Amino acid sequence: MNHGRTVFSQLMDGLPKYEFDQCVRRYRGNFRVRSLPSYEQFLVMAFAQLTYRESLRDIQTCLGAVGSKLYHSGIRQTPARSTLADANEKRNWRIFADFAQQLITQAAALYADEPFGTELKQAAYALDSTTIDLCLSLFPWAKFRRNKAAIKLHTLLALRGNYPTVVIITTGRVHDVNILDQLTFQPGSFYIFDRGYLDFGRLHRLHLNGAFFVTRSRKNFCCRRRYSQPVDKSTGLRLDQTIMLTGFYPLRAYPTTLRRIAYRDPLTGKRLVFLTNNFTVSALTIAQLYRSRWQIELFFKWMKQHLRIKSFYGTSDNAVRIQVWTAIAVYVLVALLKKRLKLSLSLHEMLQILSLTLFEKTPLLQVFSDPEVLRSGLAPQDQPCLPGFLTGQ
């Protein structure tokens, strides 16, 4: 590693530049562009994410203070505030979305064998959405309620490695269950949903694709029991049944058998009833799978706390999407760095260290292993990181 290069430059070496250029050519991102080409725009937005910049003026001021180190980090000159605003508003957001998917593909290969708390060998994904509130007068295109605006991030999270594989950005009015129509399901994989995605017609299409689902039953759920399997009640299991739906419309939407599993949480005493189309995995593993769905809630909480996706640098639909996709790309890039360098630090700690050492001329591995750097990288007012995958456990 070249000791004369900045940490930011070394970090950006992990980007597949050829794939980024392909995305730019696909959408003609540099057509008639005189300043701030697409790659430099991405670097500027990544800098804003890594250093927690608040506004376009904040970005311009901080980049201008870096001096000559900026050029050697891949940014030829400090972009004007209006230039960056125009690029975020007019340049196609799909450039950054496609590039983020390229990084996600790399993460999928690196985290393929990562454990996630169950003995399941198949791939497992959790699907959920989070709502980001906006001001209706500034974001009139993102209507949610009569006096409120919002966007939704519909995310399919891979439980092995806890990285997003699919992110669909919609206005707040789009119901979660409609996203099932836009997904492609891998045969043999498990998909975990909450009750908001309980639509038997869509779940049957997932079943016909050869994939498995795990979801929770509603309170007014009606069915007819066909078989019962013995369960060990000391583990928290209460029943394991093979059922058929009753009622004209539910039975027409899902005409085959389902598996119904009841489980009482020993910690909270809450009784949970799960539905799945898998009849081979043990009932306790199904309950553990649904418990793993909580990782997507931690992911949303972590994203909102540590990345710039709650306040935006632009008010147009295009600018919001560029910022969200840049935040996702930065998250996956840091996750890739953590895996490649075999670091035990959490992503929270890595981001805190990067925010203070971004333009230091220090090898990356030394940045994350030097005790002095670690002590200076964590500010005392920082919140403690979340449990699970965010602590590197």
C-alpha positions as CSV (number, residue, x, y, z in Angstrom):
1,M,0.0,0.0,0.0
2,N,1.3,3.4,-0.9
3,H,1.9,5.4,2.3
4,G,1.6,8.7,0.5
5,R,-2.0,8.2,-0.4
6,T,-4.9,9.5,1.6
7,V,-7.3,7.1,3.4
8,F,-10.2,8.3,1.2
9,S,-8.2,7.4,-1.9
10,Q,-7.3,4.0,-0.6
11,L,-10.9,3.4,0.4
12,M,-12.2,4.3,-3.1
13,D,-9.8,1.8,-4.6
14,G,-12.3,-0.8,-3.5
15,L,-14.8,0.6,-6.1
16,P,-15.1,-1.3,-9.4
17,K,-14.3,1.7,-11.6
18,Y,-14.9,-0.2,-14.8
19,E,-18.4,-1.2,-13.7
20,F,-19.1,2.4,-12.7
21,D,-18.1,3.6,-16.1
22,Q,-20.4,1.1,-17.7
23,C,-23.3,2.4,-15.6
24,V,-22.5,6.0,-16.7
25,R,-22.4,5.0,-20.4
26,R,-25.6,3.1,-20.1
27,Y,-27.5,6.2,-19.0
28,R,-25.2,8.8,-20.8
29,G,-24.4,10.3,-17.5
30,N,-21.5,12.4,-18.8
31,F,-23.2,13.7,-21.9
32,R,-22.3,17.4,-22.3
33,V,-20.9,17.6,-18.8
34,R,-18.1,20.2,-18.5
35,S,-17.4,19.9,-14.8
36,L,-18.1,17.4,-12.1
37,P,-18.4,14.1,-14.1
38,S,-20.4,11.3,-12.6
39,Y,-17.6,9.5,-10.9
40,E,-16.5,12.8,-9.1
41,Q,-20.1,13.4,-8.1
42,F,-20.2,10.0,-6.5
43,L,-16.9,10.7,-4.7
44,V,-18.3,14.0,-3.4
45,M,-21.5,12.4,-2.2
46,A,-19.5,9.5,-0.6
47,F,-17.3,12.2,1.2
48,A,-20.5,13.8,2.5
49,Q,-21.8,10.5,3.8
50,L,-18.5,9.5,5.5
51,T,-18.0,12.9,7.2
52,Y,-21.7,13.5,8.1
53,R,-22.1,16.8,6.1
54,E,-25.3,18.7,6.7
55,S,-25.8,20.6,3.5
56,L,-24.4,21.5,0.1
57,R,-22.7,24.6,1.5
58,D,-21.2,22.4,4.2
59,I,-19.8,20.0,1.6
60,Q,-18.3,22.8,-0.5
61,T,-16.7,24.5,2.6
62,C,-15.1,21.2,3.9
63,L,-13.9,20.1,0.5
64,G,-12.3,23.5,-0.1
65,A,-10.5,23.2,3.3
66,V,-8.7,20.0,2.3
67,G,-6.5,21.7,-0.3
68,S,-4.1,19.7,-2.4
69,K,-5.2,16.4,-0.9
70,L,-8.5,16.7,-2.7
71,Y,-6.9,16.3,-6.2
72,H,-5.0,13.2,-5.2
73,S,-8.2,11.7,-3.9
74,G,-9.8,11.7,-7.3
75,I,-11.7,15.0,-7.1
76,R,-10.1,17.5,-9.4
77,Q,-11.4,20.7,-7.8
78,T,-13.9,21.7,-5.2
79,P,-17.4,21.7,-6.8
80,A,-19.5,24.8,-6.6
81,R,-22.7,24.4,-4.6
82,S,-24.9,25.1,-7.6
83,T,-22.9,22.6,-9.7
84,L,-23.5,19.8,-7.2
85,A,-27.1,20.7,-6.8
86,D,-27.7,20.6,-10.6
87,A,-25.9,17.3,-10.9
88,N,-28.1,15.8,-8.2
89,E,-31.2,17.1,-9.8
90,K,-30.6,16.2,-13.4
91,R,-28.2,13.3,-13.6
92,N,-30.0,9.9,-13.8
93,W,-30.2,8.3,-10.4
94,R,-30.2,4.8,-12.0
95,I,-26.4,5.2,-12.5
96,F,-25.9,5.1,-8.7
97,A,-28.6,2.5,-8.2
98,D,-26.9,0.1,-10.7
99,F,-23.5,0.7,-9.3
100,A,-24.7,0.0,-5.7
101,Q,-26.1,-3.3,-7.1
102,Q,-22.6,-4.1,-8.4
103,L,-21.2,-3.6,-4.9
104,I,-24.0,-5.8,-3.5
105,T,-23.1,-8.6,-5.9
106,Q,-19.5,-8.5,-4.5
107,A,-20.8,-8.5,-0.9
108,A,-23.0,-11.6,-1.7
109,A,-19.9,-13.5,-2.8
110,L,-17.9,-12.5,0.3
111,Y,-20.7,-13.2,2.8
112,A,-22.1,-16.4,1.3
113,D,-20.9,-18.6,4.2
114,E,-21.5,-16.1,7.0
115,P,-23.5,-17.6,10.0
116,F,-26.6,-15.8,11.2
117,G,-27.9,-17.7,14.2
118,T,-29.5,-20.7,12.7
119,E,-28.3,-24.0,11.2
120,L,-30.1,-23.3,8.0
121,K,-27.9,-24.0,4.9
122,Q,-30.1,-22.2,2.4
123,A,-30.1,-18.4,1.8
124,A,-32.4,-16.4,3.9
125,Y,-33.8,-12.9,3.4
126,A,-35.9,-10.5,5.4
127,L,-38.3,-8.1,3.7
128,D,-39.6,-4.9,5.3
129,S,-39.8,-1.2,4.8
130,T,-39.0,2.0,6.7
131,T,-40.6,5.4,6.3
132,I,-38.6,8.6,6.1
133,D,-40.7,11.7,6.9
134,L,-40.4,14.7,4.7
135,C,-41.8,18.2,4.6
136,L,-44.8,18.4,2.2
137,S,-44.1,22.0,1.1
138,L,-40.5,21.0,0.1
139,F,-41.3,17.5,-1.3
140,P,-44.8,17.8,-2.9
141,W,-44.1,14.8,-5.1
142,A,-43.8,12.5,-2.1
143,K,-47.4,12.7,-0.8
144,F,-48.1,10.4,2.1
145,R,-51.1,11.9,4.0
146,R,-53.1,15.0,3.6
147,N,-50.6,17.2,5.4
148,K,-47.5,15.0,5.3
149,A,-44.9,13.8,2.9
150,A,-42.7,10.7,3.1
151,I,-40.8,8.1,1.2
152,K,-40.5,4.4,1.9
153,L,-37.3,2.3,1.6
154,H,-38.5,-1.3,0.8
155,T,-35.5,-3.4,1.5
156,L,-34.7,-7.1,1.1
157,L,-31.9,-7.9,3.5
158,A,-29.7,-10.9,3.2
159,L,-29.4,-12.4,6.7
160,R,-26.0,-13.8,6.0
161,G,-23.9,-10.7,6.2
162,N,-26.8,-8.3,6.8
163,Y,-26.5,-6.3,3.6
164,P,-29.4,-5.1,1.4
165,T,-29.8,-7.1,-1.9
166,V,-32.8,-5.1,-3.2
167,V,-33.9,-1.6,-2.3
168,I,-37.0,0.0,-3.9
169,I,-37.8,3.6,-3.1
170,T,-41.4,4.7,-3.3
171,T,-43.6,7.4,-2.0
172,G,-45.2,6.8,1.4
173,R,-48.6,5.9,-0.1
174,V,-47.4,2.6,-1.6
175,H,-48.4,-0.3,0.5
176,D,-45.8,-2.8,1.5
177,V,-47.5,-5.9,0.1
178,N,-47.3,-4.4,-3.5
179,I,-43.6,-4.8,-3.4
180,L,-43.9,-8.6,-3.7
181,D,-45.0,-8.1,-7.3
182,Q,-41.6,-6.5,-8.1
183,L,-39.4,-9.1,-6.6
184,T,-37.8,-12.2,-8.2
185,F,-37.6,-15.1,-5.7
186,Q,-34.7,-17.6,-5.7
187,P,-35.8,-21.2,-5.6
188,G,-34.9,-22.9,-2.3
189,S,-34.3,-19.6,-0.5
190,F,-36.3,-18.5,2.6
191,Y,-38.1,-15.1,2.7
192,I,-39.3,-13.8,6.1
193,F,-42.1,-11.2,6.3
194,D,-44.2,-9.6,8.9
195,R,-48.0,-9.7,8.8
196,G,-48.2,-6.7,6.5
197,Y,-47.2,-8.9,3.6
198,L,-49.8,-11.6,4.3
199,D,-51.5,-11.9,0.9
200,F,-52.2,-15.5,0.0
201,G,-52.3,-14.9,-3.8
202,R,-48.9,-13.4,-3.8
203,L,-47.5,-16.0,-1.4
204,H,-48.8,-18.7,-3.6
205,R,-46.9,-17.3,-6.6
206,L,-43.8,-17.3,-4.4
207,H,-44.6,-21.0,-3.6
208,L,-44.9,-21.8,-7.2
209,N,-41.4,-20.3,-7.9
210,G,-39.9,-22.9,-5.5
211,A,-39.1,-20.5,-2.7
212,F,-40.1,-20.7,0.9
213,F,-41.7,-18.0,3.1
214,V,-42.1,-17.5,6.9
215,T,-44.7,-15.0,8.1
216,R,-47.0,-14.5,11.0
217,S,-50.7,-15.3,11.2
218,R,-53.4,-12.7,11.8
219,K,-55.7,-13.0,14.8
220,N,-58.8,-13.6,12.7
221,F,-57.0,-16.4,10.7
222,C,-59.4,-19.2,9.8
223,C,-58.2,-22.7,8.8
224,R,-58.9,-26.4,9.0
225,R,-56.4,-28.7,10.6
226,R,-55.4,-31.8,8.6
227,Y,-52.4,-33.2,10.5
228,S,-50.5,-32.5,13.8
229,Q,-46.9,-33.3,14.6
230,P,-45.6,-33.8,18.1
231,V,-43.5,-31.0,19.5
232,D,-41.1,-30.5,22.5
233,K,-42.9,-27.9,24.6
234,S,-39.8,-27.3,26.7
235,T,-38.3,-25.4,23.7
236,G,-41.3,-23.0,23.6
237,L,-43.1,-24.8,20.8
238,R,-46.8,-25.3,21.3
239,L,-48.1,-26.9,18.0
240,D,-46.9,-27.9,14.5
241,Q,-49.9,-28.5,12.2
242,T,-50.6,-29.0,8.5
243,I,-53.6,-26.9,7.6
244,M,-55.8,-25.9,4.7
245,L,-57.3,-22.4,4.4
246,T,-61.1,-22.0,4.8
247,G,-63.2,-19.4,3.1
248,F,-63.9,-19.0,-0.6
249,Y,-61.4,-16.3,-1.5
250,P,-58.4,-17.4,0.7
251,L,-58.8,-21.0,-0.5
252,R,-59.0,-19.9,-4.1
253,A,-55.8,-17.7,-3.7
254,Y,-53.8,-20.5,-1.9
255,P,-55.3,-23.9,-2.8
256,T,-52.6,-26.1,-1.2
257,T,-51.5,-27.0,2.3
258,L,-49.7,-24.7,4.7
259,R,-47.8,-25.3,7.9
260,R,-48.9,-23.6,11.1
261,I,-46.5,-23.4,14.0
262,A,-47.2,-21.9,17.4
263,Y,-44.4,-20.7,19.7
264,R,-44.3,-19.1,23.1
265,D,-41.4,-16.8,23.7
266,P,-39.8,-17.9,27.0
267,L,-38.5,-14.4,27.7
268,T,-41.6,-12.3,27.1
269,G,-44.3,-15.0,27.3
270,K,-45.8,-13.8,24.0
271,R,-47.5,-16.4,21.8
272,L,-46.6,-16.2,18.2
273,V,-48.2,-18.2,15.3
274,F,-46.2,-18.7,12.1
275,L,-47.2,-19.8,8.6
276,T,-44.8,-21.3,6.2
277,N,-44.8,-23.5,3.1
278,N,-41.8,-25.5,4.2
279,F,-42.5,-28.9,5.7
280,T,-38.9,-30.3,6.0
281,V,-37.1,-27.8,8.3
282,S,-37.8,-28.2,12.0
283,A,-40.4,-26.1,13.7
284,L,-37.9,-24.6,16.1
285,T,-35.7,-23.5,13.2
286,I,-38.8,-21.7,11.6
287,A,-39.3,-19.8,14.9
288,Q,-35.6,-18.9,15.0
289,L,-35.8,-17.7,11.4
290,Y,-38.6,-15.3,12.2
291,R,-36.6,-14.0,15.2
292,S,-33.7,-13.3,12.7
293,R,-36.1,-10.9,11.0
294,W,-35.3,-8.4,13.7
295,Q,-32.0,-7.8,12.0
296,I,-33.7,-5.7,9.3
297,E,-35.1,-3.4,12.0
298,L,-31.6,-2.9,13.4
299,F,-30.4,-2.2,9.9
300,F,-32.9,0.5,9.4
301,K,-32.2,2.0,12.8
302,W,-28.4,1.9,12.1
303,M,-28.9,3.5,8.6
304,K,-30.9,6.4,10.0
305,Q,-28.5,7.0,12.9
306,H,-25.2,6.8,11.0
307,L,-25.9,7.7,7.3
308,R,-27.4,10.9,5.8
309,I,-30.8,9.6,4.7
310,K,-33.1,11.7,7.0
311,S,-32.1,15.1,5.8
312,F,-31.4,15.7,2.1
313,Y,-29.2,17.9,0.0
314,G,-31.9,18.4,-2.7
315,T,-35.7,18.4,-2.8
316,S,-36.3,16.7,-6.2
317,D,-37.2,13.0,-6.6
318,N,-33.9,12.5,-8.5
319,A,-31.7,14.2,-5.8
320,V,-33.3,12.1,-3.0
321,R,-32.8,8.8,-4.9
322,I,-29.1,9.7,-5.6
323,Q,-28.5,10.4,-2.0
324,V,-30.2,7.2,-0.8
325,W,-28.3,5.0,-3.3
326,T,-25.0,6.7,-2.4
327,A,-25.6,6.0,1.3
328,I,-26.3,2.3,0.5
329,A,-23.2,2.1,-1.7
330,V,-21.1,3.6,1.1
331,Y,-22.6,1.1,3.6
332,V,-21.8,-1.9,1.4
333,L,-18.3,-0.5,0.6
334,V,-17.4,-0.3,4.3
335,A,-18.9,-3.8,4.8
336,L,-16.7,-5.1,2.0
337,L,-13.6,-3.4,3.5
338,K,-14.4,-5.0,6.9
339,K,-14.6,-8.5,5.3
340,R,-11.5,-8.1,3.1
341,L,-9.3,-6.8,5.9
342,K,-10.8,-9.3,8.4
343,L,-11.5,-6.6,10.9
344,S,-13.2,-7.2,14.2
345,L,-14.4,-3.6,14.5
346,S,-18.1,-2.8,14.0
347,L,-19.3,-0.8,11.0
348,H,-20.2,2.0,13.5
349,E,-16.6,2.2,14.7
350,M,-15.2,2.0,11.2
351,L,-17.3,4.9,10.1
352,Q,-16.3,7.0,13.1
353,I,-12.6,6.4,12.4
354,L,-13.0,7.2,8.7
355,S,-14.8,10.4,9.5
356,L,-11.7,11.7,11.3
357,T,-8.9,10.2,9.3
358,L,-10.3,10.4,5.7
359,F,-7.5,12.7,4.4
360,E,-4.7,11.3,6.5
361,K,-1.9,9.6,4.6
362,T,-1.9,6.4,6.5
363,P,-2.3,2.8,5.2
364,L,-5.8,1.5,5.7
365,L,-4.9,-1.5,7.8
366,Q,-2.9,0.7,10.2
367,V,-5.8,3.1,10.5
368,F,-8.0,0.4,11.9
369,S,-5.4,-1.3,14.0
370,D,-3.4,1.6,15.6
371,P,-4.7,2.0,19.2
372,E,-4.0,5.7,19.1
373,V,-6.2,6.0,16.0
374,L,-8.9,3.9,17.5
375,R,-9.0,6.1,20.7
376,S,-9.1,9.3,18.7
377,G,-11.6,8.0,16.2
378,L,-14.4,7.4,18.7
379,A,-15.9,10.7,20.0
380,P,-17.2,10.5,23.6
381,Q,-20.6,11.8,22.7
382,D,-21.2,9.0,20.1
383,Q,-24.1,6.6,20.9
384,P,-23.2,3.0,21.6
385,C,-23.5,0.7,18.6
386,L,-26.4,-1.7,18.2
387,P,-26.2,-5.3,19.1
388,G,-25.8,-8.2,16.7
389,F,-24.1,-7.7,13.4
390,L,-23.3,-4.0,14.1
391,T,-21.0,-5.1,16.9
392,G,-19.2,-7.7,14.8
393,Q,-20.4,-10.5,16.9
